[in-house]
Amino acid sequence: MISFRATVTTCTMWLVFTCLQANAELCADVQLVVSPSVLAAAVPAAQGQSGDQKVLLQEKLNSQFKLTKLTDDKTDIVTAGSVLVLHKDGLLMCSLDTRVPPTSTYKNGKVSLGFGADLAWSIQLGKNSSDVPQRKFVAGEKFWVTGFTIQEDGVVFKFYSDPYQDVRYYGQLKFPFPKHVMPPADEELKNIAEVLTVQPDDTAGGDTQPHPADSSGASEDAALKPILPPPPPVDAPPPPPKTISLGQTKDVVVAIFGPPTKVAKLGAKEIDYYPDMKVTFLHNKVTDVQ
């Protein structure tokens, strides 16, 4: 009776088969050299698929999120991009004069700056993070997207806010990949959409087509009945408050508030003055309201 024992040594790329008889007498040793080209061809296809997913995810992010370009000192907007709507509480940002922005993380349905991330941020700042001006953004608030990066273990977004009491804020949000493995592009976009969506452009909307009159005979029957006096007028409800949002066009603002009392144009930038506020437009879209 003959038994076979196989020993694989990957570090030396040798595959050794040893043939033994039942009486333990050594018959032969056969050594088979595995070609490096064969090993190279055996690289898991998943690596190529991961690369394809990264390219596809980058294309989808570029298509969905238009980046906002800032001035060199980051104090103003040169080209307005997508306005993002936040759907989760707890996104931390700091003032622009802070050297390094905080990087929050979205995990298990929550946005937070964990203890480790806060400690790393403090080390980068060279001081306690609580000593810098900061603000937590909550669901429903809006801001600009200035960049996004696909890293080995997740996607990182960069944000830029409008002034809050003359202070602009910036920060980052990371969407880590589960188990450090990039999911399919559509699945990752769905994960991002739980936190961030792009505010759609204002459109006229509504149904502007005329509707045909009722063709039934009810109107004729009504004409034969005596005309009743009209009911007493009902107090009309107060009109809804006028609001203005980032990204609205000038036509929409004028339709809501009427023409401004004064207009100042600075290239692609325009400032419209109203009795109790001023509205800044960049490329015909609202970027600031004071």
C-alpha positions, 0 to 999 in steps of 0.5 A, a space after each residue: 500500500 502506498 500513501 502520498 503526502 503533499 507539502 506546499 511551501 509558498 515562501 519558496 514557491 516549491 511544491 513537494 510530493 513524497 511517496 511512502 510505502 506502507 513499511 515506511 521505506 522512502 520510495 521517491 521525492 518529486 519536486 515541482 517548481 511552480 512558475 511565478 507567471 502561473 501564480 500571478 495569473 491566479 490573483 483573485 479576480 475580486 481585486 480587479 472587480 474592486 478597481 472597477 467598482 472604484 472607477 464606477 463609484 467615482 463616476 457616479 459621485 462626479 455625476 451626482 455631486 457638483 463641487 463648489 470652488 472656493 477662493 484661494 483663502 477659502 473666504 468666499 465662493 467662486 463657482 457654486 456647486 450642489 447644495 446638500 441637505 443633511 438628514 442626520 444630526 451631529 455633523 461637526 464643523 469648525 471655523 475656517 481659521 482652524 488649521 485642520 477640520 474635524 472628520 465625523 463618521 457615519 456608522 450604524 445610522 449615526 453621524 458622530 465624532 468618536 473619541 479616537 477621531 476627536 483625540 486625533 483632531 486635537 493632536 493635529 491642532 496641537 491643542 484641545 479641540 474644544 478650544 476652537 470655534 465649532 458648530 454641530 449641524 442637524 437634519 434639515 440644514 444645508 451647505 456646499 460640497 467642496 470635495 470627495 475622496 475614495 480612500 481604501 477604507 471609505 469615502 470622505 466628503 468635504 463641506 463648506 457652510 454659509 456664514 452663521 453670525 459672520 462665521 463660515 464653517 467647514 468639516 469632513 464626513 467619512 462613510 467607512 466601508 464595511 470590513 474595509 471592503 468596498 461595496 458595489 457603487 449603487 449600494 454605497 450611494 444608497 448609504 450616502 443618501 441616508 445622510 446627504 442628498 442634493 437639493 433639486 433646482 427650483 422649477 415652476 412645477 404645478 399643473 399649468 394646463 387648463 381643466 375642462 369645465 364639468 360637462 354634466 347637467 348639474 349646472 343647468 339644474 342649478 340655474 333653475 333653483 332660486 339664488 341664495 344670498 352669499 354666506 358671510 365672508 370668512 376671515 382669510 388665514 394669514 399668508 404663509 411667511 416668505 422664505 428664501 433658500 440657498 440655490 434659488 434663482 433670482 426669478 424665484 426670489 423676485 417672485 416671492 419678495 418683489 424687485 429689490 430696492 437696490 442692485 450691486 453687480 460684481 462680475 458673476 456676483 450680484 447683491 440685491 438689497 431689500 428693506 430688511 435684508 440683502 441677498 447675494 447671488 452667484 451665477 444667478 443662484 442664492 449663496 448668502 442671505 443677511 
